[in-house]
């Protein structure tokens, strides 16, 4: 059993630079050089070009417009930025950003835990209720929170008991047979299991067993009483029955053979199923009702019903936010919105021992640029002028709501390191009778969880103001891309797309500069200076030492150079129309982009449109190393390890220049994506892949991705630091990031969809009173070229009771953490080991809950914490994803691609990826705007007469049953019946009827919400293409290996029992 998880980095107890006195990097005082890599000498311009220089032939020259500066007029000076934060009002009551004056989070915080957790419990445990009631000593009146942790079994607060299949009328959900809230008489009620309105149901409080309870005790207190008939967990064969003792029997075929499939094979996995063969030959056993195991769709629906449409105020420490799938509005009152930061649990254990005991990872998923919906307040901007932001002298934390003002307001104590600091004279303010500054609500940095600071020159590279970033479009013009029509498609699109480059709110046009390169074995740079009559091409054929052959005119303002650029974009497809060149280079292309940005002294992004594995003689040349024979061997990991050397160095160069790389791949065969994707995934970039690209079939998909990618909100040349209060710290980081030391997270760029997952470890005891505070500070350059600091603060609770941790868990955040750590671990360990660790850790987490937080009950019962009850379905789905499943039927590049893109995903994205939405459409109400409620991702939910939409944020399917009503087929596809549907249909006709309109509007709204575009695949039941669809039915046995949800749950149950014995 692994105690260490996957962490491949050195244990955090090792001495780390930056911890003692925070000597280096981001944390240093502004007077010192801020970045190691910034301190170096500016790179001198390389030797004169050795390439040719020739004008691009142009049929019609244009008169040169007046020469104008490319930069000057568009640089917005820092001071000129309009301050969004309104002038301080006279009274706090008139708080400009809607802050209720009487809800200071910090006065609530100290007593918050009990109250808010009561609230949490109230909202969390009613669905499934307490566990079994077999603790005779449990007194209904003693508040459980006061019970010592291990001396008496604490009550089961908000836990899920997996009982036997209901014997009465079938509940659509798991029936909690032993719950006082849903005992036998209630268990049969079809909606009791998770009915959203139960939380406030008046009859709940009046339940005989509940009367007179304190809220804490009442909620979770098991009521003594006989277990209902049929208790005993999954159908448990008695001793001597067929199968292993204690192993729940399943219908024939559900065990054994399936579990030992390629996805699950391995000592740890196969062990408990060794008797499978015996099962296989036996008679079918009673089948466990699939409705009785915890349902993600139900959990999602319940949370939406309970918390959807509400305002979530962030004034309480340790408050668990609504699920990512729930539609809610955030009001920042002192903690960062969950859109920016989500945690695996909102109550950290007080000691490292407890953390180790429960094995629940302590993590935060930080999406610093998350999109803020229009109905929420955008981040306020704070400018402290020349002095810059106020920071703690010792730990360098930024001024925030966790600073405690003392001494009449003359000093403040840092909430992170406890250092007492002087308040600068200009910042002095009196305190009120509560000890709060009277200007509390006039200053975002004192009252909000998230805000931005103006960064002074001290925070700029070489102490020089930053420049607006540049976007360089680099188009592979080799034979494949010309022939497919891709080059023409890109060039046409850019003519209009460049009008939509990101710009500062309210700015008339973008200050982002643009540049163009085409390449195959050699590179062509273009001078598109507005003064030119026509663009000029400069060729660099020596790719070994890449340089940019022109200083002026390569990076230009699109508005100013529009005519020349459009001229160029018109010519490019024709210039290479007759090319025979099929070989390409790749690393020199990136190198050229970095050099161009260096020369221009700016950050930026490269958009590379590439078709094939770079085999031309040049640095970074790759060869085909795909080998399916390695699958399920010790060496499988090598398929995912990038080729080092050139690409590693390139990543470093890119990051130090603030050069992000987005890669659009159009391969027709293996391209070694693991290596080609290495630079993008270390520079905050994205990788898009369109295999066997055809303009007609895939053009729109690609263009939608490109548009989203070019237009999205983004920051450049970013460096992030996560500070914590004493007793714990950030030790491990996952994301499209680069790290030169153990604390500074460097991102050449970070956009609105990129998240960094952070793991925390204890280095001392945490105090229940002060909680666990974290501050994420991101220094970056805006699309306008301004240097800014974006601060996100979050406060969590700490508890010596593990039950608090389990109650405050967030399954969606947990699975994000597990996915990223497993995908990293597979670079160093065999997949089998990684999968074993995943299962072991899951079993440990759940066993620890069982042992320490739930009432004693029959070992045959699977008891899950309420907040984690659907964790197993996500984990099982994770193990069936392409990267982890180990199947020779999947392309190595696809697996590498999935692995790399998941690395930077936020919680919303991993949630959807691992539990897709399956939406029934055949019964939709066309008169309503509502999207039909999703159903469980299982074949059992499909109906022959049905039509279903399935999406996971990456793929989008429309599945049609063979018996789909002809009228519906006619209305949606304009063909008379299922049989008339063409096999390769990939889009829906635009028809003027309610069904067609509604379906297309559902699809459009889905596409609109997702970070990347999805190509619609229309799948007919029993067609060959159904396999692609079926791998997303994550509750079923995986077509490439991996267990069904039901089998997996039984297996985990077994593992839990092993841990407990
Ligand atoms: Zn401090």
Boltz pocket constraint, residues with backbone or C-beta under 6 A from the ligand:
constraints:
  - pocket:
      binder: B
      contacts: [[A, 392], [A, 393], [A, 394], [A, 395], [A, 396], [A, 397], [A, 414], [A, 415], [A, 416], [A, 417], [A, 418], [A, 419]]
      max_distance: 6.0
